[in-house]
Amino acid sequence: MIVTIDGPAGTGKTTVAKKVAERLGIPFFDTGAMYRAVTYFFLQQQIPLTDQQKIATMLARFSYEIRSVDGKIRYRANGIDVTEAIRSSEVTQAVSAVSALSLVREAVWKIQRALAKRKGGVFEGRDMGSVVFPKAKYKIFLTASPAVRASRRLGELKGNWTHEGMIEELARRDRLDSSRALAPLTCPPDAYVIDTSDLQIQEVVDRIVEYCEKKTTRSSWMQWHGGPLLYRLVLCFMWIFCKLFYRFKVYGLERFYPRGAILAANHTSLLDPPLVSISWPEVVHFLARKTLFNNRLFGKFISLLNTHPVSADVGNIQVMKMVVSLLQEGHKVVLFPEGTRSETGELRPIKPGIGLLVSRSKTAVIPVYIHGAYEVWGRRRKFPRLYGKVRVVFGSPITWASIGAEDAKEGQKILAEKLEAAWRALKAWLESGAEGIPP
């Protein structure tokens, strides 16, 4: 998940972006700090802006890291902590000219795209949505009045600035940033624009998070991007099939969770895996018995549908390592904690494997209740009915941290109880008329 937050200096981008990243559970990247770090080394090494050779040499050796120390973000460039140094008045006055250089921007863009490819994140800057991530789904552009921007900027920077002087400095930077030939400061046409002049930080954050959640839930079947072509085609066919024959509906995507997580569903039908796949607006992964891959053609087919062969349940150490690796890479993994399909369609006790997995991975579990699949294609039916009513409901994520158990075994027990209670609450919500947001 990539969220871009652009805008001129002093609109509150950095503060807002940090809080949005925290709310969405994804990394935050202050891209302006990257340009400031490059500028700092330009000044330290006294590199003329016209010397292409020296600039290229310096950039080839440039390294950049973001670390969290005691809960605070620290920036390191070329092995040196530059967190405070890059906020000096000298760097502030020089950063626009340095960042306007094509060699500099291309080098920093490479770093930014590499960071996004690994983990996604909230990227704050001036050209994130327009140039660096033009295909990003979530684009925000912040504005504010000159007086408000100057007041905010004075609180961030070192140096002997006056309010009037800061207004002039920001106007100068705006002219430079907006008129440069390469990647000028501009508002992407598909961005959500927010004037922050009269808004509190929390109000801006709430608006952005709400915007991201609404955009995620809209036409969820169209969001299967990044998977193989066959995966997308199969899911599109299944979505149309279920809509036509089973009056298929999905609830609960308001609580979209962007990080790696387990989608834990009740299990009554062979339809359950595809139903979860077409309901969640991201590519998902499955586990399947290794014997299903004995047929090479069928094995290849389900492999292209993100199905991974396993010879044991999730309590097995090898299976656990594979699942933890998928979760750490930010993927969603679908599990059926009851084990095999229910004979009666009723909820059954949860096996201990999922609790052990969550205690090791410290990831979140998203309860998924599937309603109607048993009536359509229960375990005792050879073929599915071509009529019925199927619903999929997502509940609130259950995190390991929210369990608060010191003992791992006790925590696993509590997790199973919470998950089973969530299923029952989602079932009751559906049966009572499915009004409002699921519990």
MOCORTA-V765827 format. One record per run of one state. SS is the DSSP state (H for helix, E for strand, C for the rest). FROM is the first residue (numbers start at 1). TO is the last residue. If there is no record, write none. Layout:
BEGIN
ss->(SS | SS)
from->(FROM | FROM)
to->(TO | TO)
END
This chain:
BEGIN
ss->(C | E | C | H | C | E | H | C | H | C | E | C | E | C | E | C | H | C | H | C | H | C | E | C | H | C | E | C | H | C | H | C | E | C | H | C | H | C | H | C | E | C | H | C | E | C | H | C | E | H | C | H | C | E | C | H | C | E | C | H | C | E | C | H | C | E | H | C | H | C)
from->(1 | 2 | 8 | 13 | 25 | 28 | 31 | 46 | 52 | 61 | 64 | 70 | 72 | 78 | 80 | 82 | 85 | 88 | 89 | 100 | 102 | 120 | 121 | 126 | 128 | 133 | 138 | 144 | 146 | 155 | 163 | 180 | 192 | 196 | 201 | 218 | 220 | 224 | 229 | 247 | 249 | 252 | 253 | 256 | 261 | 266 | 272 | 280 | 284 | 290 | 294 | 296 | 304 | 307 | 311 | 317 | 329 | 332 | 336 | 353 | 362 | 364 | 372 | 373 | 378 | 391 | 400 | 404 | 408 | 432)
to->(1 | 7 | 12 | 24 | 27 | 30 | 45 | 51 | 60 | 63 | 69 | 71 | 77 | 79 | 81 | 84 | 87 | 88 | 99 | 101 | 119 | 120 | 125 | 127 | 132 | 137 | 143 | 145 | 154 | 162 | 179 | 191 | 195 | 200 | 217 | 219 | 223 | 228 | 246 | 248 | 251 | 252 | 255 | 260 | 265 | 271 | 279 | 283 | 289 | 293 | 295 | 303 | 306 | 310 | 316 | 328 | 331 | 335 | 352 | 361 | 363 | 371 | 372 | 377 | 390 | 399 | 403 | 407 | 431 | 439)
END
